[in-house]
Amino acid sequence: MVEPDIATPSIDTDGGFDFDDHFFGLVVLEKHDPRMVAKVRESWLKTRRFCREHLVPHVLSEDRKNMADPQYISWDLVRLAARHGQLSRFIPPFFGGGGEGAPAAMGPYAEEQSAVDTGFSGMLGGHGLGLVGLALTFNMRVLQRVAEKVVAGEKSETPYLIDAAITEPTAGTDVEEVELYPKARLISHAKKVPGGAILNGRKVFISTGHMASDHLVFMPFDLKDPVHDYGCFIVPKHAKGFSLGRKERKMGHLVSTVSELIFEDCFVPEEDIVLQTADGSGGSDPDRFAVLLETVLGITRTAVGAMGVGNARGSFERVLALAKRTLHKGRTLVNQQWAQTLLTNMHINVVTARSVYLESTFALMANLEGGLAGPLPPVLETALARRVFANRWFKKVFHSEKLRARMLDQLLETKPEGRARIQFMSSLSKVVGSDAAMENGHMAVEFLSRAGVRHDRGVEKGFRDAKLLQIFEGTNQLNRLNIFKHYLGRRLPGVKVF
Ligand SMILES: Cc1cc2nc3c(=O)[nH]c(=O)nc-3n(C[C@H](O)[C@H](O)[C@H](O)COP(=O)(O)OP(=O)(O)OC[C@H]3O[C@@H](n4cnc5c(N)ncnc54)[C@H](O)[C@@H]3O)c2cc1C
């Protein structure tokens, strides 16, 4: 085999296919909701341009720098993301953000980014998980404060990121599923004190941890009954009693720091207690906690599925780029039937997994109550809305507990069958997308043999990045059980999963 001598081996940058080749469902939807789909198209194009023009040159070099020095942090990539508005894209325009939050934009955006660098997508995914988690507490006071910091950080080129810390050294899978919480061996906990709360414990494997300015931390007030009284807190990186522990050395997503967070009598003032599920009078609504966690996971598992599709497509595109230029017995690889079959198998994985994450997005749009998955009314996208949201009197109403309670109640109106549909579709998206990524990574390395295992071809990095997608947002084993429970299990009385 004669390998080509190529200058930019990491991806087939000529693009090739466009939006209309990939998203038939959205193209049909365009006839009914042209404004929303126009937003998705615009967001997809912007992502594609950013990734191909600005991200591609750094993908392999940043991976190498992280490999050589375990303490290295890819600040240059964080600044690049900030310069191009990548940290505030989904923040609504009334908070000063990019306003690309059309629900159907999330998947195509994550796919496009992951096709070029799944690690970069993981890095922004940690920040996104923090923003989604915060948004779903409906604490508009803290949300507005954080959103404005993200926007200001981009303008001043001092990027502001957050993360979301749930996993503990002794509780990973068990804190990804509401029904497993009572069995979880949680050690971290919060205690109410005058003027705020004290946090103690440890969180591990927190994406974006070393890069975040503030941490969104989840801990129960009551270790014996975490679902009954759970808390969510904002902890600034310089808070007394907080420190960063290890930056994990891991096999993939090297540009995304994954960190240990340590809390030793860390005081959180009242205004930074973002949520407490117990209502203060000794009562609480366990359903409130369940619906919040399920909604966060419904969104993030759909997105991880799209990351998987992106990773699988990245492997396919890299192989295609090399196959067009590699000679075998006097003919290019794309001219050999065996190679065409293999390329088609990789393409099949991409197309089938894409249709699952899109269906999962539509499941969210169809079933989630509270207007959360719908597009913003146009009036909220005007300059006037921006001025209104900055107004002190308006903030009093917007930040009120009364409004927050109304929003939470609306979300709680999501019907049980709607909740189940979101659950099994988002788990399906996550499993099918990440499995497609692993399969394509494996095929790509086999197809290219020694070129497949060379770092400078980009294929082995894609393969390393793929494996991690099967683990976070609940392992694929757990998500398989979740699919069984919420789809088949509902129709099999007496069969218990958890
Ligand atoms: C790159 C990366 C980034 C991450 N980012 C974050 C982050 O930003 N924030 C955060 O909070 N966490 C994060 N995590 C943690 C992640 O959510 C956990 O790794 C994941 O939930 C699995 O938990 P665990 O690793 O403790 O595995 P364990 O829970 O110890 O599971 C070990 C094995 O047992 C199986 N298993 C366990 N319990 C069950 C069960 N009840 N039924 C069936 N099988 C079971 C699992 O499927 C798995 O195969 C990240 C992890 C990685 C790898």
The ligand as an ORCA input file, in Angstrom:
! r2SCAN-3c Opt
* xyz 0 1
  C     -14.428     11.648     30.518
  C     -15.404     11.650     31.640
  C     -16.032     12.842     31.977
  C     -16.934     12.892     33.043
  N     -17.516     14.093     33.373
  C     -18.311     14.171     34.469
  C     -18.861     15.431     34.886
  O     -18.665     16.467     34.237
  N     -19.615     15.469     36.004
  C     -19.874     14.353     36.742
  O     -20.555     14.465     37.754
  N     -19.376     13.134     36.371
  C     -18.608     13.020     35.256
  N     -18.076     11.795     34.875
  C     -18.350     10.609     35.676
  C     -19.323      9.665     34.997
  O     -20.626     10.182     35.061
  C     -19.176      8.283     35.679
  O     -17.902      7.776     35.313
  C     -20.263      7.325     35.256
  O     -21.486      7.712     35.785
  C     -19.968      5.886     35.703
  O     -19.668      5.832     37.052
  P     -18.355      5.084     37.581
  O     -17.242      5.467     36.687
  O     -18.221      5.386     39.032
  O     -18.632      3.557     37.355
  P     -19.371      2.521     38.391
  O     -20.645      3.120     38.862
  O     -18.391      2.092     39.430
  O     -19.691      1.338     37.420
  C     -18.756      0.289     37.144
  C     -19.431     -0.730     36.245
  O     -20.575     -1.311     36.882
  C     -21.758     -1.124     36.115
  N     -22.851     -0.801     37.031
  C     -22.784     -0.078     38.156
  N     -24.001     -0.010     38.749
  C     -24.860     -0.708     37.973
  C     -26.246     -1.008     38.060
  N     -26.995     -0.597     39.067
  N     -26.774     -1.758     37.091
  C     -26.010     -2.198     36.063
  N     -24.703     -1.952     35.932
  C     -24.128     -1.211     36.873
  C     -21.448      0.079     35.219
  O     -22.221      0.023     34.043
  C     -19.964     -0.114     34.950
  O     -19.768     -1.018     33.917
  C     -17.208     11.715     33.785
  C     -16.584     10.504     33.427
  C     -15.701     10.462     32.374
  C     -15.056      9.153     32.021
*
